[in-house]
């Protein structure tokens, strides 16, 4: 059975193709249209399909649209209709209002029309709705290798729930308990991000800032609107006002809201720290409750909140579950994979084989001929290397910033060594260099290391093993005796958001780091996403545009090296 999975509700529009249970292609629309998150999260555009991502998925395995057996969409309109209630604290014609919900309902109805318009009536008739949180759960459970597992999904909102607890048993996924809007950890992060002068998508910035604050100072203020309960947590929307651009109740507690560009003060750091602390306690409380309800050895975690590396570490180390799996794309893009897998395993006669599917490299790749053609179009000089990994390692060891563009693009928000900017972790000045030359981001934000998997425990406290350590999803403590050797990837709290690089999963990237170790004695490199305030680069053209628009020293695309002239 061949299933096309689609997500285009809210944000992170994406597509995926599953063939007999195998994830053969998956990509986010933003990588093609170059619009962050794929599109705005409006009430009236759920029917704006990720057409370029769909076309890529089809072409990557030479499929024609009529070969698709089913189209799985990661949202259930009937479930939305069942649970929707008008939010008195909302803007007319927007989310939460009656008029806004009518716009949303029509855009959901138009998904079938969009499929028909772009791919024909026959494909539109193959549409299957999959509830948002079951799609998240499926994206984690079916590739995990577990035959049975507890499931915990935490995000902003699905149809109406923000949190789902359940379990997977072979093909079947079951819901045990849900927490519904307005009690949403994802929305809490969006609101506090905006209060701190960032966008609602800037949770990564606030996570980085939290380590600079003192979590206890504002605990009492936080308790005014965020409380832990026996069933999880509750939030006071009269203070938070998720669907209004208002901050007066929060300002009454914390003082004036920070505007974009204003200095970051101690109060802002302490708010971020209090938010992180509440999240840690709330999620651990949910984990404990889920274990009581379904005492498995295994836990699968997904949803946008599962991108919180600090919380993930605590769940892995302090949670009751022995084994933890988080997919490379736990955010909404991952529901394209999840919807397709759920549809396959619930509508075919196939039995779950409990085979782990770890490969995050499911996006486009490019031939040498196409790479050379783009280099020529840019008027640049490229040279073929007989050992590009070794050459890149030597350039990094000599203090250069290298764009590393190899093979198939990663699926998920992290650059995992195929669309990465690489630099030397040994010097504290590397951070400033990266920010000045290309990244242009806040100084308090940490950079991450990619470390050889078999050397990682010598440098970091890895703790309980997890396959998800390969996806840059945990903040692990750096061993004290090693910290001074890698200051560029050391956060203020002594941790690093590391990626374990497995030789079998990414041979070329492993070899680059291995070569860097032979030169320097350090088995890791600084790895950040190959972009500059834009989606991660997808094509050679994207990479060369970023190369020309920044001060990156060199770009290695396949085995072709382009260096900046002095």
Buried (B, 14 or more C-beta within 10 A) or exposed (E): BBBBBBBBBBBBBBBBBBBEBEBBBBBBBBBBBBEBBBBEBBBBBBBBBBBBBBBBBBEBEEBEBEEBBBBBBBBBBEBBEEBBEEBEBBBEBBBBBEBBBEBBBEBBEBBBEBBBEBBEEEBBEBBBBBBBBBBBBBBBBBBBBBEBBBBBBBBBBBBBBBBBBBBBBEBEBEBBBBBBBBBBBBBBBBBBBBBBBBEBBBBBBBBBBBBBBEBEBBBEBBEEBBBBEEEBBBBBBEBBBBBBEEBEBBEEBBEEBBEEEEEBEEBBBBBBBBBBBBBBBBBBBBBEBBBEEBEBEBBBBBBBBBBBBBBBBBBBBEBBBEBBBBBBBBBBBBBBBBBBBBBBBBBBEEEBEEEEBBBBBBBBBBEEEBBBEBBEEBEBEBEEBEEBBBBBBBBBBEBBBBBBBBBBBBBBBBBBBBBBBBBBBBBEEBBEBBBEBBBEBEEBBBBBBBBBBBBBBEBBBBBBEBBBBBBBBBBBBBBEEBBEBBBBBBBEBBBBBBBBBBEEBBEBBBBBBBBBBEEBEBBBBBBBBBBBEBBBBBBBBBBBBBBBEBEBBBBBBBBBBBBBEE
